[in-house]
Amino acid sequence: MDSTRASPAGRPERTMHDTRTLIDILEWYRAMGVDEAIDETPVNRLAAAPEPEPATPETAAAVSPAAPAVHPATHPAAPPSPPQGRVAPPLPALRGTDHGVPPPPLSPVEPREAEADARARAAACTSLEELREVVAGFEGCSLRDTAHSLVFSDGNPAARVMLIGEAPGRDEDIQGKPFVGRSGQLLDRMLAAIGLDRQSAYLANVIYWRPPGNRAPTAAELAICRPFIRRQIELADPEILVFLGRVPAAELLETTQGIQRLRGTWRTYASGGRQWPVMATFHPAYLLRQPAAKKLSWRDFLAIRKRLDEGDTQ
């Protein structure tokens, strides 16, 4: 289907559909970390340089013309002035550098070393505020290099219920809060259905930075962030944990079972010598794709409400 139409002058005009497509492409470029246009024409910088053509008397004369004679009584001619018109501006300074000089390459951090470093830093934190500062300054996870912002938490840290998802999406990356996009709006309605909101719930993710293009986090990224989310649970110390989706459930319960088998049954999460009751259920993003599963999540949320009402969270 053609995305252009003829204007009264006979020139093609872009339709709203075509403009939306261009915007989507630019958003994808931004998500992938593309933030600079080099030239309008692509250049293969890995290709071998072309062989120079052999010089001939004609080409040599054209390249090196005879120098004009200078009268001994005259002064040498002044150097030619630079050409007028468009002059290429100086190269802008690279981000994080001075005077356009690129920084030295960072030494790669092995995942095991980064995980050990995260474990030591997390264990030393004595409050959620301190943990947030430590995560914000942590450089062992490469996701922070492509993300716009740290997404640590939202809601009430003293709430009785803590909900944990997988990773931030585009809207979360922009606002720096978990569950603020379409799936977050659905989660707000689900919480409201059992009498909860963001003042009576605490929200977080097992991954603190948005993976490029909303891809799934890798096993190494999960392992590096694991000490932080475990310590976050310990410091928040809620009465009930709710794992939203397969990734947080499998990661924190250390199981290979899928969410279809994990959901709907109370389980136990242990860390730091303590235990918490856990209800695993579908991630709201999954419910947007599979609305028929909402009835199962509704049962899970009713079980959460019942447990809160009974006060039996031991």
Buried (B, 14 or more C-beta within 10 A) or exposed (E): EEBEEEEEEEEEEEBEEBEEEEEEEEEEEEBEEEEEEEEEEEEEEEEEEEEEEEEEEEEEEEEEEEEEEEEEEEEEEEEEEEEEEEEEEEEEEEEEEEEEEEEEEEEEBEBEEBBBBBBEBBEEBEEBEBBBEBBEEBEBBBBBEBBBBBBBBBBBBEBBBBBBBBBBBBBBBBBBBBBBBEBBBBBBEBBEEBEBEBEBBBBBBBBBBBBBEEEEBBEBBBBBBBBBBBBBBBBBEBBBBBBBBBBBBBBBBEBEEEBEEBBBEEBEBEEEEEEBBBBBBBBBBBBBEEEEBBEBBBEBBEBBBEBBEEEEBE
